[in-house]
Amino acid sequence: MLRGVLLGLTVITIYSLVTLNTGGLKLGEAFTSLGQNLDAMFLHPTVGQDSWNLLTHALVTSVSLAMLTTLLGAVIAFFIAMAAARNLAPSWLANTVKAVMAFIRAIPTILWVLIYSVVMGLGANAAVVGLTFHSIAYLVKAYSESIEETSPDTIEALKASGVRFWPIVFQAILPSIIPALLSWTFIRFEINFANAVAVGAAAGANDIGYYLFMASGFYFNFHEVGLIVYLLLGVAVILELVSMWLRGHYLKPTN
């Protein structure tokens, strides 16, 4: 089946390239214009119709949006994940929760944000709810799989010893899976930051994504587009450094 799908996609791609209408296409002018735009973006970045304070505030808004939705999603997902873990919950309940979460994950984040924008109106509220909703579905899968790595025999032995459910979770399971939970949560934070930039214009959240859309699609100011791209790259590098530090701190071997 996989080979059939790949073969079909290859045929469609070749047919599209052969039948592509190239009338009026001037490759020389197109590449010249591309070079000029790239030069303006990456070699001469500067503020345009906006100010440094405005862009900095918008960037902080995007980071805050990603952080808020990740924290909310992580807390809610942890408790739902216990109902999705087969070594803690009945099979019918775990399968039902995982099926619902899979359905939510199948719909892209931006569509959830647009759905809530219709219900709640444009603004940061729709972005927060939409990003949190998808974050929960993503983290439930990751958390439940981490919880399932705990041996069922260990859990049964604790239950037979009279240990109740919550002490088992917080004293036996949680300490052993903290590195995995931290890693998955930070990965989701990075995803939410990228999603916050993407949905900024769609939800009207007044974050850096909104100004990126306005600079590129409305004002055609590629100088400011380049500046915003550099700001986003700077935040991405900082997030990666923090992630490496956290992994080194929590995953280092103990004597």
ChimeraX commands (.cxc) that place a marker at each C-alpha (Angstrom):
marker #1 position 0.00,0.00,0.00 radius 0.5
marker #1 position 2.82,2.38,0.87 radius 0.5
marker #1 position 4.55,1.74,-2.45 radius 0.5
marker #1 position 1.26,2.26,-4.29 radius 0.5
marker #1 position 0.70,5.61,-2.55 radius 0.5
marker #1 position 4.24,6.79,-3.31 radius 0.5
marker #1 position 3.92,5.68,-6.94 radius 0.5
marker #1 position 0.59,7.53,-7.28 radius 0.5
marker #1 position 2.05,10.71,-5.78 radius 0.5
marker #1 position 5.03,10.48,-8.13 radius 0.5
marker #1 position 2.77,10.15,-11.17 radius 0.5
marker #1 position 0.63,13.09,-10.04 radius 0.5
marker #1 position 3.73,15.23,-9.47 radius 0.5
marker #1 position 5.19,14.45,-12.89 radius 0.5
marker #1 position 1.85,15.11,-14.59 radius 0.5
marker #1 position 1.49,18.44,-12.77 radius 0.5
marker #1 position 4.98,19.56,-13.80 radius 0.5
marker #1 position 4.43,18.57,-17.43 radius 0.5
marker #1 position 1.04,20.28,-17.71 radius 0.5
marker #1 position 2.05,23.37,-15.73 radius 0.5
marker #1 position 1.17,26.60,-17.50 radius 0.5
marker #1 position 4.42,28.58,-17.73 radius 0.5
marker #1 position 3.12,31.26,-20.08 radius 0.5
marker #1 position 4.52,34.67,-19.22 radius 0.5
marker #1 position 6.99,33.23,-16.72 radius 0.5
marker #1 position 10.31,35.07,-16.76 radius 0.5
marker #1 position 12.78,33.11,-14.65 radius 0.5
marker #1 position 15.51,35.75,-14.89 radius 0.5
marker #1 position 13.32,38.51,-13.47 radius 0.5
marker #1 position 11.86,36.13,-10.91 radius 0.5
marker #1 position 15.27,35.12,-9.53 radius 0.5
marker #1 position 16.42,38.75,-9.57 radius 0.5
marker #1 position 13.39,39.80,-7.55 radius 0.5
marker #1 position 13.94,36.89,-5.18 radius 0.5
marker #1 position 17.54,37.93,-4.62 radius 0.5
marker #1 position 16.50,41.52,-3.91 radius 0.5
marker #1 position 13.89,40.39,-1.42 radius 0.5
marker #1 position 16.31,38.06,0.36 radius 0.5
marker #1 position 18.88,40.87,0.48 radius 0.5
marker #1 position 16.35,43.21,2.06 radius 0.5
marker #1 position 15.21,40.57,4.55 radius 0.5
marker #1 position 18.45,39.08,5.80 radius 0.5
marker #1 position 21.15,41.64,5.01 radius 0.5
marker #1 position 19.27,44.87,5.76 radius 0.5
marker #1 position 16.70,44.07,8.46 radius 0.5
marker #1 position 15.16,47.08,10.17 radius 0.5
marker #1 position 11.91,48.32,11.63 radius 0.5
marker #1 position 9.37,49.67,9.20 radius 0.5
marker #1 position 5.92,50.98,10.01 radius 0.5
marker #1 position 6.21,49.51,13.52 radius 0.5
marker #1 position 8.60,50.34,16.35 radius 0.5
marker #1 position 11.08,48.32,18.39 radius 0.5
marker #1 position 8.89,48.60,21.48 radius 0.5
marker #1 position 5.86,47.35,19.57 radius 0.5
marker #1 position 7.68,44.36,18.08 radius 0.5
marker #1 position 9.33,43.49,21.39 radius 0.5
marker #1 position 5.97,43.60,23.16 radius 0.5
marker #1 position 4.44,41.43,20.43 radius 0.5
marker #1 position 7.29,38.91,20.76 radius 0.5
marker #1 position 6.80,38.73,24.53 radius 0.5
marker #1 position 3.09,38.20,23.89 radius 0.5
marker #1 position 3.85,35.21,21.66 radius 0.5
marker #1 position 6.19,33.67,24.23 radius 0.5
marker #1 position 3.65,34.28,27.00 radius 0.5
marker #1 position 0.89,32.73,24.90 radius 0.5
marker #1 position 3.01,29.63,24.29 radius 0.5
marker #1 position 3.97,29.38,27.96 radius 0.5
marker #1 position 0.41,29.81,29.24 radius 0.5
marker #1 position -1.10,27.26,26.87 radius 0.5
marker #1 position 1.68,24.76,27.58 radius 0.5
marker #1 position 1.27,25.03,31.37 radius 0.5
marker #1 position -2.50,24.74,31.19 radius 0.5
marker #1 position -2.27,21.85,28.76 radius 0.5
marker #1 position 0.35,20.05,30.86 radius 0.5
marker #1 position -1.64,20.24,34.10 radius 0.5
marker #1 position -4.90,19.12,32.52 radius 0.5
marker #1 position -3.22,16.48,30.35 radius 0.5
marker #1 position -1.47,14.87,33.32 radius 0.5
marker #1 position -4.75,14.02,35.04 radius 0.5
marker #1 position -6.40,12.89,31.81 radius 0.5
marker #1 position -3.34,10.76,31.00 radius 0.5
marker #1 position -3.95,8.68,34.11 radius 0.5
marker #1 position -7.29,7.66,32.56 radius 0.5
marker #1 position -5.51,6.84,29.29 radius 0.5
marker #1 position -2.74,4.72,30.82 radius 0.5
marker #1 position -3.56,1.02,30.56 radius 0.5
marker #1 position -1.67,0.15,33.73 radius 0.5
marker #1 position -3.81,2.55,35.79 radius 0.5
marker #1 position -7.22,2.60,34.09 radius 0.5
marker #1 position -9.52,-0.09,32.68 radius 0.5
marker #1 position -8.86,-0.98,29.05 radius 0.5
marker #1 position -12.21,0.37,27.84 radius 0.5
marker #1 position -11.59,3.74,29.48 radius 0.5
marker #1 position -8.00,4.00,28.28 radius 0.5
marker #1 position -8.98,3.12,24.70 radius 0.5
marker #1 position -11.85,5.61,24.72 radius 0.5
marker #1 position -9.70,8.47,26.01 radius 0.5
marker #1 position -6.94,7.72,23.52 radius 0.5
marker #1 position -9.43,7.60,20.65 radius 0.5
marker #1 position -10.87,11.00,21.61 radius 0.5
marker #1 position -7.39,12.51,21.95 radius 0.5
marker #1 position -6.37,11.06,18.57 radius 0.5
marker #1 position -9.39,12.73,16.96 radius 0.5
marker #1 position -8.47,16.09,18.50 radius 0.5
marker #1 position -4.84,15.75,17.37 radius 0.5
marker #1 position -5.94,14.90,13.84 radius 0.5
marker #1 position -7.34,18.41,13.43 radius 0.5
marker #1 position -4.58,21.05,13.02 radius 0.5
marker #1 position -4.13,23.60,15.77 radius 0.5
marker #1 position -4.97,26.55,13.56 radius 0.5
marker #1 position -8.37,25.00,12.73 radius 0.5
marker #1 position -9.19,24.68,16.42 radius 0.5
marker #1 position -8.20,28.32,16.89 radius 0.5
marker #1 position -10.46,29.35,13.98 radius 0.5
marker #1 position -13.32,27.28,15.41 radius 0.5
marker #1 position -13.02,29.00,18.79 radius 0.5
marker #1 position -12.63,32.35,17.04 radius 0.5
marker #1 position -16.10,31.83,15.58 radius 0.5
marker #1 position -17.49,30.95,19.00 radius 0.5
marker #1 position -15.59,33.45,21.15 radius 0.5
marker #1 position -14.67,36.12,18.61 radius 0.5
marker #1 position -11.25,37.19,17.39 radius 0.5
marker #1 position -8.68,37.82,20.07 radius 0.5
marker #1 position -6.26,36.21,22.47 radius 0.5
marker #1 position -8.99,34.17,24.20 radius 0.5
marker #1 position -9.63,32.04,21.11 radius 0.5
marker #1 position -5.89,31.54,20.61 radius 0.5
marker #1 position -5.41,30.44,24.22 radius 0.5
marker #1 position -8.30,27.97,24.17 radius 0.5
marker #1 position -7.40,26.56,20.74 radius 0.5
marker #1 position -3.72,26.07,21.55 radius 0.5
marker #1 position -4.51,24.61,24.97 radius 0.5
marker #1 position -7.07,22.23,23.48 radius 0.5
marker #1 position -4.59,20.75,21.03 radius 0.5
marker #1 position -1.79,20.75,23.63 radius 0.5
marker #1 position -3.90,18.60,25.94 radius 0.5
marker #1 position -4.48,16.00,23.22 radius 0.5
marker #1 position -0.77,15.95,22.34 radius 0.5
marker #1 position 0.47,15.70,25.93 radius 0.5
marker #1 position -2.09,13.09,26.97 radius 0.5
marker #1 position -0.59,10.70,24.44 radius 0.5
marker #1 position 2.97,11.48,25.54 radius 0.5
marker #1 position 2.22,11.37,29.27 radius 0.5
marker #1 position 0.14,8.19,29.11 radius 0.5
marker #1 position 2.88,6.36,27.22 radius 0.5
marker #1 position 5.40,7.50,29.84 radius 0.5
marker #1 position 3.14,6.29,32.65 radius 0.5
marker #1 position 2.67,2.94,30.90 radius 0.5
marker #1 position 6.43,2.37,31.09 radius 0.5
marker #1 position 5.98,1.73,34.82 radius 0.5
marker #1 position 5.71,-2.01,35.41 radius 0.5
marker #1 position 2.14,-3.19,36.12 radius 0.5
marker #1 position 3.59,-5.67,38.63 radius 0.5
marker #1 position 4.98,-2.81,40.69 radius 0.5
marker #1 position 1.62,-1.06,40.72 radius 0.5
marker #1 position -0.22,-4.27,41.65 radius 0.5
marker #1 position 2.25,-4.93,44.46 radius 0.5
marker #1 position 1.68,-1.45,45.86 radius 0.5
marker #1 position -2.09,-1.90,45.65 radius 0.5
marker #1 position -1.81,-5.26,47.42 radius 0.5
marker #1 position 0.17,-3.54,50.18 radius 0.5
marker #1 position -2.74,-1.19,50.78 radius 0.5
marker #1 position -1.28,1.88,49.06 radius 0.5
marker #1 position -4.02,4.08,47.64 radius 0.5
marker #1 position -4.24,5.43,44.09 radius 0.5
marker #1 position -2.88,8.96,44.56 radius 0.5
marker #1 position 0.16,7.94,46.64 radius 0.5
marker #1 position 0.99,5.41,43.91 radius 0.5
marker #1 position 0.81,8.14,41.28 radius 0.5
marker #1 position 2.74,10.86,43.11 radius 0.5
marker #1 position 5.24,8.73,45.05 radius 0.5
marker #1 position 5.88,5.72,42.81 radius 0.5
marker #1 position 5.11,6.71,39.21 radius 0.5
marker #1 position 5.73,10.45,39.02 radius 0.5
marker #1 position 9.33,10.52,40.37 radius 0.5
marker #1 position 10.44,7.95,37.77 radius 0.5
marker #1 position 8.90,9.72,34.78 radius 0.5
marker #1 position 9.70,13.37,35.58 radius 0.5
marker #1 position 12.52,13.56,32.97 radius 0.5
marker #1 position 10.21,12.22,30.25 radius 0.5
marker #1 position 7.37,14.54,31.25 radius 0.5
marker #1 position 9.71,17.52,31.30 radius 0.5
marker #1 position 11.12,16.65,27.89 radius 0.5
marker #1 position 7.69,16.22,26.30 radius 0.5
marker #1 position 6.38,19.41,27.91 radius 0.5
marker #1 position 9.27,21.49,26.64 radius 0.5
marker #1 position 8.88,20.03,23.16 radius 0.5
marker #1 position 5.24,21.08,23.26 radius 0.5
marker #1 position 6.27,24.54,24.43 radius 0.5
marker #1 position 8.45,24.94,21.34 radius 0.5
marker #1 position 5.57,23.71,19.16 radius 0.5
marker #1 position 3.16,26.12,20.83 radius 0.5
marker #1 position 5.54,29.02,20.23 radius 0.5
marker #1 position 5.62,28.21,16.52 radius 0.5
marker #1 position 1.85,27.78,16.51 radius 0.5
marker #1 position 1.37,31.07,18.36 radius 0.5
marker #1 position 3.25,32.85,15.59 radius 0.5
marker #1 position 1.20,31.05,12.94 radius 0.5
marker #1 position -2.20,31.74,14.51 radius 0.5
marker #1 position -1.39,35.31,15.52 radius 0.5
marker #1 position -2.86,36.79,12.35 radius 0.5
marker #1 position -5.75,34.30,12.13 radius 0.5
marker #1 position -6.97,34.90,15.68 radius 0.5
marker #1 position -6.04,38.58,15.87 radius 0.5
marker #1 position -4.05,37.95,19.04 radius 0.5
marker #1 position -1.86,41.03,18.44 radius 0.5
marker #1 position 1.33,38.98,18.79 radius 0.5
marker #1 position 4.41,38.82,16.60 radius 0.5
marker #1 position 2.62,36.64,14.04 radius 0.5
marker #1 position 0.14,39.43,13.36 radius 0.5
marker #1 position 2.92,41.95,12.63 radius 0.5
marker #1 position 4.75,39.40,10.49 radius 0.5
marker #1 position 1.62,38.93,8.41 radius 0.5
marker #1 position 1.05,42.68,8.09 radius 0.5
marker #1 position 4.67,43.40,7.16 radius 0.5
marker #1 position 4.79,40.65,4.53 radius 0.5
marker #1 position 1.29,40.48,3.09 radius 0.5
marker #1 position -0.02,44.00,3.58 radius 0.5
marker #1 position 2.88,46.47,3.61 radius 0.5
marker #1 position 5.35,44.27,1.65 radius 0.5
marker #1 position 8.10,45.58,3.92 radius 0.5
marker #1 position 10.70,42.82,3.63 radius 0.5
marker #1 position 13.16,44.76,5.81 radius 0.5
marker #1 position 10.81,44.35,8.78 radius 0.5
marker #1 position 10.05,40.75,7.78 radius 0.5
marker #1 position 13.76,39.98,8.06 radius 0.5
marker #1 position 13.96,41.67,11.46 radius 0.5
marker #1 position 11.01,39.65,12.77 radius 0.5
marker #1 position 12.53,36.44,11.41 radius 0.5
marker #1 position 15.78,37.20,13.25 radius 0.5
marker #1 position 13.83,37.87,16.46 radius 0.5
marker #1 position 12.05,34.52,16.11 radius 0.5
marker #1 position 15.35,32.74,15.44 radius 0.5
marker #1 position 16.82,34.35,18.55 radius 0.5
marker #1 position 13.95,33.08,20.70 radius 0.5
marker #1 position 14.26,29.61,19.13 radius 0.5
marker #1 position 17.97,29.49,19.98 radius 0.5
marker #1 position 17.28,30.55,23.57 radius 0.5
marker #1 position 14.58,27.89,23.93 radius 0.5
marker #1 position 16.96,25.23,22.61 radius 0.5
marker #1 position 19.68,26.29,25.06 radius 0.5
marker #1 position 17.22,26.15,27.96 radius 0.5
marker #1 position 16.01,22.74,26.79 radius 0.5
marker #1 position 19.59,21.42,26.66 radius 0.5
marker #1 position 20.26,22.76,30.17 radius 0.5
marker #1 position 17.11,21.16,31.58 radius 0.5
marker #1 position 17.88,17.82,29.95 radius 0.5
marker #1 position 21.42,17.94,31.28 radius 0.5
marker #1 position 20.19,18.86,34.75 radius 0.5
marker #1 position 17.49,16.22,35.09 radius 0.5
marker #1 position 18.99,13.44,33.00 radius 0.5
marker #1 position 22.53,13.51,34.36 radius 0.5
marker #1 position 23.57,10.31,36.10 radius 0.5
marker #1 position 23.42,10.21,39.87 radius 0.5
marker #1 position 26.07,8.60,42.09 radius 0.5
marker link #1:1,2 radius 0.2
marker link #1:2,3 radius 0.2
marker link #1:3,4 radius 0.2
marker link #1:4,5 radius 0.2
marker link #1:5,6 radius 0.2
marker link #1:6,7 radius 0.2
marker link #1:7,8 radius 0.2
marker link #1:8,9 radius 0.2
marker link #1:9,10 radius 0.2
marker link #1:10,11 radius 0.2
marker link #1:11,12 radius 0.2
marker link #1:12,13 radius 0.2
marker link #1:13,14 radius 0.2
marker link #1:14,15 radius 0.2
marker link #1:15,16 radius 0.2
marker link #1:16,17 radius 0.2
marker link #1:17,18 radius 0.2
marker link #1:18,19 radius 0.2
marker link #1:19,20 radius 0.2
marker link #1:20,21 radius 0.2
marker link #1:21,22 radius 0.2
marker link #1:22,23 radius 0.2
marker link #1:23,24 radius 0.2
marker link #1:24,25 radius 0.2
marker link #1:25,26 radius 0.2
marker link #1:26,27 radius 0.2
marker link #1:27,28 radius 0.2
marker link #1:28,29 radius 0.2
marker link #1:29,30 radius 0.2
marker link #1:30,31 radius 0.2
marker link #1:31,32 radius 0.2
marker link #1:32,33 radius 0.2
marker link #1:33,34 radius 0.2
marker link #1:34,35 radius 0.2
marker link #1:35,36 radius 0.2
marker link #1:36,37 radius 0.2
marker link #1:37,38 radius 0.2
marker link #1:38,39 radius 0.2
marker link #1:39,40 radius 0.2
marker link #1:40,41 radius 0.2
marker link #1:41,42 radius 0.2
marker link #1:42,43 radius 0.2
marker link #1:43,44 radius 0.2
marker link #1:44,45 radius 0.2
marker link #1:45,46 radius 0.2
marker link #1:46,47 radius 0.2
marker link #1:47,48 radius 0.2
marker link #1:48,49 radius 0.2
marker link #1:49,50 radius 0.2
marker link #1:50,51 radius 0.2
marker link #1:51,52 radius 0.2
marker link #1:52,53 radius 0.2
marker link #1:53,54 radius 0.2
marker link #1:54,55 radius 0.2
marker link #1:55,56 radius 0.2
marker link #1:56,57 radius 0.2
marker link #1:57,58 radius 0.2
marker link #1:58,59 radius 0.2
marker link #1:59,60 radius 0.2
marker link #1:60,61 radius 0.2
marker link #1:61,62 radius 0.2
marker link #1:62,63 radius 0.2
marker link #1:63,64 radius 0.2
marker link #1:64,65 radius 0.2
marker link #1:65,66 radius 0.2
marker link #1:66,67 radius 0.2
marker link #1:67,68 radius 0.2
marker link #1:68,69 radius 0.2
marker link #1:69,70 radius 0.2
marker link #1:70,71 radius 0.2
marker link #1:71,72 radius 0.2
marker link #1:72,73 radius 0.2
marker link #1:73,74 radius 0.2
marker link #1:74,75 radius 0.2
marker link #1:75,76 radius 0.2
marker link #1:76,77 radius 0.2
marker link #1:77,78 radius 0.2
marker link #1:78,79 radius 0.2
marker link #1:79,80 radius 0.2
marker link #1:80,81 radius 0.2
marker link #1:81,82 radius 0.2
marker link #1:82,83 radius 0.2
marker link #1:83,84 radius 0.2
marker link #1:84,85 radius 0.2
marker link #1:85,86 radius 0.2
marker link #1:86,87 radius 0.2
marker link #1:87,88 radius 0.2
marker link #1:88,89 radius 0.2
marker link #1:89,90 radius 0.2
marker link #1:90,91 radius 0.2
marker link #1:91,92 radius 0.2
marker link #1:92,93 radius 0.2
marker link #1:93,94 radius 0.2
marker link #1:94,95 radius 0.2
marker link #1:95,96 radius 0.2
marker link #1:96,97 radius 0.2
marker link #1:97,98 radius 0.2
marker link #1:98,99 radius 0.2
marker link #1:99,100 radius 0.2
marker link #1:100,101 radius 0.2
marker link #1:101,102 radius 0.2
marker link #1:102,103 radius 0.2
marker link #1:103,104 radius 0.2
marker link #1:104,105 radius 0.2
marker link #1:105,106 radius 0.2
marker link #1:106,107 radius 0.2
marker link #1:107,108 radius 0.2
marker link #1:108,109 radius 0.2
marker link #1:109,110 radius 0.2
marker link #1:110,111 radius 0.2
marker link #1:111,112 radius 0.2
marker link #1:112,113 radius 0.2
marker link #1:113,114 radius 0.2
marker link #1:114,115 radius 0.2
marker link #1:115,116 radius 0.2
marker link #1:116,117 radius 0.2
marker link #1:117,118 radius 0.2
marker link #1:118,119 radius 0.2
marker link #1:119,120 radius 0.2
marker link #1:120,121 radius 0.2
marker link #1:121,122 radius 0.2
marker link #1:122,123 radius 0.2
marker link #1:123,124 radius 0.2
marker link #1:124,125 radius 0.2
marker link #1:125,126 radius 0.2
marker link #1:126,127 radius 0.2
marker link #1:127,128 radius 0.2
marker link #1:128,129 radius 0.2
marker link #1:129,130 radius 0.2
marker link #1:130,131 radius 0.2
marker link #1:131,132 radius 0.2
marker link #1:132,133 radius 0.2
marker link #1:133,134 radius 0.2
marker link #1:134,135 radius 0.2
marker link #1:135,136 radius 0.2
marker link #1:136,137 radius 0.2
marker link #1:137,138 radius 0.2
marker link #1:138,139 radius 0.2
marker link #1:139,140 radius 0.2
marker link #1:140,141 radius 0.2
marker link #1:141,142 radius 0.2
marker link #1:142,143 radius 0.2
marker link #1:143,144 radius 0.2
marker link #1:144,145 radius 0.2
marker link #1:145,146 radius 0.2
marker link #1:146,147 radius 0.2
marker link #1:147,148 radius 0.2
marker link #1:148,149 radius 0.2
marker link #1:149,150 radius 0.2
marker link #1:150,151 radius 0.2
marker link #1:151,152 radius 0.2
marker link #1:152,153 radius 0.2
marker link #1:153,154 radius 0.2
marker link #1:154,155 radius 0.2
marker link #1:155,156 radius 0.2
marker link #1:156,157 radius 0.2
marker link #1:157,158 radius 0.2
marker link #1:158,159 radius 0.2
marker link #1:159,160 radius 0.2
marker link #1:160,161 radius 0.2
marker link #1:161,162 radius 0.2
marker link #1:162,163 radius 0.2
marker link #1:163,164 radius 0.2
marker link #1:164,165 radius 0.2
marker link #1:165,166 radius 0.2
marker link #1:166,167 radius 0.2
marker link #1:167,168 radius 0.2
marker link #1:168,169 radius 0.2
marker link #1:169,170 radius 0.2
marker link #1:170,171 radius 0.2
marker link #1:171,172 radius 0.2
marker link #1:172,173 radius 0.2
marker link #1:173,174 radius 0.2
marker link #1:174,175 radius 0.2
marker link #1:175,176 radius 0.2
marker link #1:176,177 radius 0.2
marker link #1:177,178 radius 0.2
marker link #1:178,179 radius 0.2
marker link #1:179,180 radius 0.2
marker link #1:180,181 radius 0.2
marker link #1:181,182 radius 0.2
marker link #1:182,183 radius 0.2
marker link #1:183,184 radius 0.2
marker link #1:184,185 radius 0.2
marker link #1:185,186 radius 0.2
marker link #1:186,187 radius 0.2
marker link #1:187,188 radius 0.2
marker link #1:188,189 radius 0.2
marker link #1:189,190 radius 0.2
marker link #1:190,191 radius 0.2
marker link #1:191,192 radius 0.2
marker link #1:192,193 radius 0.2
marker link #1:193,194 radius 0.2
marker link #1:194,195 radius 0.2
marker link #1:195,196 radius 0.2
marker link #1:196,197 radius 0.2
marker link #1:197,198 radius 0.2
marker link #1:198,199 radius 0.2
marker link #1:199,200 radius 0.2
marker link #1:200,201 radius 0.2
marker link #1:201,202 radius 0.2
marker link #1:202,203 radius 0.2
marker link #1:203,204 radius 0.2
marker link #1:204,205 radius 0.2
marker link #1:205,206 radius 0.2
marker link #1:206,207 radius 0.2
marker link #1:207,208 radius 0.2
marker link #1:208,209 radius 0.2
marker link #1:209,210 radius 0.2
marker link #1:210,211 radius 0.2
marker link #1:211,212 radius 0.2
marker link #1:212,213 radius 0.2
marker link #1:213,214 radius 0.2
marker link #1:214,215 radius 0.2
marker link #1:215,216 radius 0.2
marker link #1:216,217 radius 0.2
marker link #1:217,218 radius 0.2
marker link #1:218,219 radius 0.2
marker link #1:219,220 radius 0.2
marker link #1:220,221 radius 0.2
marker link #1:221,222 radius 0.2
marker link #1:222,223 radius 0.2
marker link #1:223,224 radius 0.2
marker link #1:224,225 radius 0.2
marker link #1:225,226 radius 0.2
marker link #1:226,227 radius 0.2
marker link #1:227,228 radius 0.2
marker link #1:228,229 radius 0.2
marker link #1:229,230 radius 0.2
marker link #1:230,231 radius 0.2
marker link #1:231,232 radius 0.2
marker link #1:232,233 radius 0.2
marker link #1:233,234 radius 0.2
marker link #1:234,235 radius 0.2
marker link #1:235,236 radius 0.2
marker link #1:236,237 radius 0.2
marker link #1:237,238 radius 0.2
marker link #1:238,239 radius 0.2
marker link #1:239,240 radius 0.2
marker link #1:240,241 radius 0.2
marker link #1:241,242 radius 0.2
marker link #1:242,243 radius 0.2
marker link #1:243,244 radius 0.2
marker link #1:244,245 radius 0.2
marker link #1:245,246 radius 0.2
marker link #1:246,247 radius 0.2
marker link #1:247,248 radius 0.2
marker link #1:248,249 radius 0.2
marker link #1:249,250 radius 0.2
marker link #1:250,251 radius 0.2
marker link #1:251,252 radius 0.2
marker link #1:252,253 radius 0.2
marker link #1:253,254 radius 0.2
marker link #1:254,255 radius 0.2
view
